[in-house]
Amino acid sequence: MMNLFLFLAAVFAVTFIIGRIIEKFRVPWIFGALILGFFLAIKNPFSLITSSPQFEFMASIGLYLLLFVIGFEIDLKKIFGEGKFIINSTLSIILLEALFGGLVLHYIFNYDWVVSIIVALSFATVGEAILIPILDEFKLIGTSLGRAIIGIGILDDGLEILALVLAVLLIGSQQKTHIDLFVVLVSLLTIFILAITFRYFRKEGERFKLFDVETLFLFAIFILFFFIGIGSYAEATSLGALLAGVSLKTFLPKKRYKTIETTIKSICYGLFAPLFFLDVGLKMNINYLITYPLLILIVIGVVSLAKISSAYLVARKRFGTKKSVLLGIGLLVRFSTSIVIVKLLFDNGIITNGLFSVLIASSILFGFVVPFLFSHLLVRWKIAKVH
């Protein structure tokens, strides 16, 4: 029988191999762990290991570190400083997709309106990080189209926070165990007040520029678990992890921020995040997907129609038809945030295994199709040249 350590060795090796292959198709290597989980969901000879408390704990650490890194990457100044076109475009595109997605979830999957809209908003967030290497390759980052995609992705971070807050509130409201409302409110207020307060101690944070990386990392992990611990009283550990990243970014000196960010990302994506994505893949119901493949096509079709049409409506005067369509196609890509929130809702019983499987399968398909289609159309429509 394979033990946990040999299983982890196999997981990282296979993820590395699959990741190297899919990177050639412009798909992030971390999706290799998700694909491995998908295949193990068909037949899992390691169920005793993947259902063990040890594995589930490591996967949960992957969840928290991903949210911590996402919080680290959120720049509140840029979010509030975006121009009118970016703000209007982001709200129009994301909210229209959330509306259409909510209609599908309500009338086809039979969820109530509150759950439908929150799930749809969570799934509507953009994984612009996948497109940035493509934009850089085609020298489009400094163009109006590139700035629009990146700008919408930045402003979308604010909606990601909103989606996570709503998801946490929804989870708390539907917990079957009795929760003291006063404790919940105190917990939520505490982590939000701490997140706001950190920015006023930047002068004290300047002292950290003298510390070595190991000491900074220790402090960062302390902040992460401190926020998670406070958030746990309100069933808001995920929100705590996100706000810990936001807080730490506003506190650390700029000279040391990049160094510690690189270290945390290395630990996150090199060790724990693959286990989280593997767990996501493992939780998929393959029999459901085989039985109801039309549901995947409906979700993909509705989401694509909503995002591309809304992008065309808000951007056609500025970019013209082709670039507006490309904008909508590019914004279809999903990455860690939407997957994290959907997994969070599933783990807490808000959505069924069937809907979870459909949403994750859709994310995988978008992850493969969108980068290829986006790159192909850039060249075909002569918006960019191959270098």
C-alpha angles and dihedrals in degrees: 000000000000114000126219095264095052089045091053090047090053092046094053093044094050092043089053092051095045090043093055090051098048093045086070086064091051092255117137111257092232088073085072089077090049091051091048089052089050092056092045088052087064091056122353116191089175098059092127089059099040092049093047120113090240095058093042090051092052091047090051090051086054089055093051094045091050090053090045090054091046089053089048090056096048111102108197093189091057092045093055093037100058120120127257094259093053092046094048092044094049095048093044096047099041097040094047090052090048090052094050091043090050091054091053093048092047100045102029104030094031099231121151118258097258094053092041095054095043093048091046092049090049091052093045095068118115129242095207091162089079091058099045094079089050092049089048092049092053093042092243102125092095095044125096091253093049092047090049093053093046092042093051089047091053094047089044087066088072090054089048088059090048091049091050093047091050091047091051092048090048091050092049093049092053099045110124093210118084113261123190105240091208092055090048093052093046091049094050094044091049096055092044093048091047090050091052094042095054092071090062092060098060092120090057088046090059088074088068091070087080094055123095123245094259092056092046091050091051090052092047092052090049090055091047096053093039091058092043091051093051092045092052090074088065096038084252103121092131092052089048091054092050094048090046088062093046091049096048092051092055091047107044119082114255093241091061099032096081092047095053091041090057091049094049092046090051092053092043101047096029098051120005108025093063088056091051092050090045089054090050091054092046091055093058117112103227094181089057092051092049092048095046108028090147089069091062090051091048092052093046092045096048094044092047093047093048096048099041095044093046091048090050092050096049099038108031094095091049101040108014127237103301098045091044091054090047089051090055093046092049092051091055092078117106129199140163103328099055091043091049094051094045090050089049092053092048095048089054095049097250093122130028127248089252096058091041090054092048093050094047092046088051090051091052092050092047089048091057102035103040100057091046095045093043092051093044094051092046089062098034093052090044093239089129137010130229109254 
